[in-house]
Amino acid sequence: MHGFLAAHKRKHGDIFTVLIAGKYITFIMNPLLYPYVIKHGKQLDFHEFSDQVAPMTFGYPPVNSGRFPGLADHIQRSFRLLQGENLDSLTESMMRNLMLVFRQDYLSGESEWSTENMYQFCNSVMFEATFLTMFGKPAHTNRHSGMATLREDFVEFDNMFPLLIARIPIFLLRGTKTIRDKLINYLHPAEMSKWSNTSLFIKERAALFEQYECLGDRDKAAHHFAILWASVGNTVPATFWALYYLVTHPEALLVVREEINSVLQLAGIEADTRTNISFTREQLDRLIYLESSINESLRLSSASMNIRVAQEDFSLRLEGESSIKVRKGDIISLYPQSMHMDPEIYENPEDYKFDRYIEDGKEKTDFYKEGQRLKYYRMPFGSGSTKCPGRYFAINEMKQFLSLLVLYFDMEVVEGQKLCTLDPSRAGLGILLPATDIKIRYRLRQA
């Protein structure tokens, strides 16, 4: 780094420009200025950055290298299968798989207290249920053998993820390439062809890859592995924090439990460990207090950096007559965590307030800075055209997981432990992990 070069004062906040490795990086700190950046989708593009980093991280050849004409566009179009009407089948499948894992692993015992690490618990259930929902189940059985080993390998790879994103060569990260190869081989097309109940999203991507003869089987598997990481890499820690804040705030847990029971009662469904529970998308949408609690935990735990690379020299016009000169190849960055923790936007921002996003019984969307209403006030999933395409599915599966836990179990943090804190080592990359795990007690709720 060649040091701090400039600090441009603007009416609504600071804009900082630094020179790093020969590139100017401009940090837009004021959320009132975010819309001016986000609307320049063609001039400020995220894909150039991701197309450089993702192949190195997940082990597939760059899709924009010229060897695979049209592949990048086809891949982008495939993400539509995670939204709209296609979300219904994904949500239904996730519900069945969550019930499968819960029933076989947690609902068959006696109503006595069990102790487990909360993060491991969330990871065990969410990893397998999401894997089954996305990639399907093996022939002649409902669950994949070796799932625990696969999950452990995934965690080892994920621990190295920040270094890989920083473009540290994988051969310098002892053992990481071997682990990545194991994970990729698990998703080899020959193996996946034997599985059933595969999501339409994965089916279409698999069929797309088959159209490119120069894309080898290992390359196809590496693309699938990237989707596995995208499906659980941030969702698992997000689920952990949502559960952690509910369990450590009994008043929030009580309201959420009452809301879930109310939605089920309206549908004539009684929560009972002997029967499977199923939530439709419409029922999940009615769980506004649960969604607010999830969004609040995302506000507190997300630390994504929104990076845009300039595709040409141009003048980035901000409010009024203000503008900054941007060169081709320069980087514009938004860091929403500073907004999420801004006391002018959020009163007592370090506190968890489960109903922060509800007003008069409806979703609250009015948040202000310097008297102006913010267009963007909560950004855990990125922004603009590069906003996470699986965000609706992620929220739904978190709602499903938390609803089942709240309905079926009493849960509490084991006494004598310190409160969980955020591990800052993944700052800029998504949801922060807990610095340490925390032990919980749980038991089946009495009828």
Steps between C-alpha positions, in 0.01 A plus 500: 500500500630844409299668768203723536476739207187705534195568711224683316247666728143490373187650644362161602813323609855410415646343188841349552738409220809288552760354267558126544721293267473762229120527511294782643230376736231748593288423806156656499412523870167680496194286415325805353754473218455126439229544232737708286746211493252214467321648199824492296469126442675502161782739583559352846494121474549230765547207263852599397611459861307177562615350168859542614457374856239222481688270256811513717296433813281215375729348239321542168628679185394864451167504316590822315826365358359463146493119523137499612304749287172601662555291814517794739167637375335157520626455856354837598164411346489173692466694825141585408418146617564611857224761488136554410283193448806274511550600863186302591649162415832586666319608817287184506804280445695676776209450737490125431876468543506696822225276637694193384816605685315615810282190520783251458759680714315706760129417533521131584645528852358564843407843633822542695764769476781453249806724468667603175703781347257738331706567186565130446130432547398762241771384261406133529133555418522784249792357304334164437148633439630759254720244325203264456282785375750623243671181383251227584523166677685179408328198349313267737536720809397843627838619629857503373757290683810685612315830545681572828839459330389715206387771741828487694700530175282793399570677831876451451480648151280784622756591765745567216244690292613853603857417397388359165291809431811704579662302214744305713600204275329186625822298497630730777203409721603164636249226423236733359532381140456136609187591692363703209562208264306268733206741509505541122517124441192450716306704241641319195237483222520119496402493867234769475334317210401227748317740730129583492291796621769738373384862483406644162770762555779240519347292219501797263858590588611138449328491160663833411849373583444195278471735200868596532723213390816673621358521852630187673312300762723637774427856382127430509532358851698808608214723383259290708734532797490880464120481523526281810717765663262776390208303646640445848817710546304801627164340579635281780659787701194716428279225641724471804473869581123504447462208742753638747322834533160334538620260768676776695197731480203313655255782425580471129474121509158521665359739238644296211365173641152651541511633143599161357228320694245759388585449131473123539172522689349709222582211266353246743843351576605398850872478571575151627820299493303205362396685183706676235461877475496674163499872430393646167670809360191701590514383861870580522430848362255558787770439762592868516643498854716201416620675184571819692704303754699337217559835331616648829751218549618552141547870569719417799704220342540585129819667381483476121701737283334603174779529242460654154773524232485793257463381139599836351622847593205708612379757748292349779239762571378511857246738650461847355806611306734272691692230311821297511724397212528123455756326278445169324608224738450708813283356776199652673407336830199517730528360852144474637607388848584863576139584408359210703677634810427868441321641810340769287320229302453239771441599859741311728640309201701253709184373668287217363141614453299219347212724383721779362361443151131508598279804540125494565488127431665534157851490360688820573693639203544864600848572634665840484839670500533876530125531453497313169332166448749229406441290191748245635498445875577128541733325255610151616453357149689752289342750264382569148521239227747296705270465801506139621253313275435241772404751769128409502577131535754575776246699703235231450724213609608696806135560586424130457793386714425748778127423493558129549741564786261742669205263460667176600765596756572689816847651463723698729865602523698302755579727793848627579609579143607828349276661240586427137700761313568549130818368342621790280730287284237474223418869490397595147401145401150456638364379834757500778549178694489486881842533663415189705213255503255494790337207677122469511257266671192381315215257551173411333220732601214351694165485323 
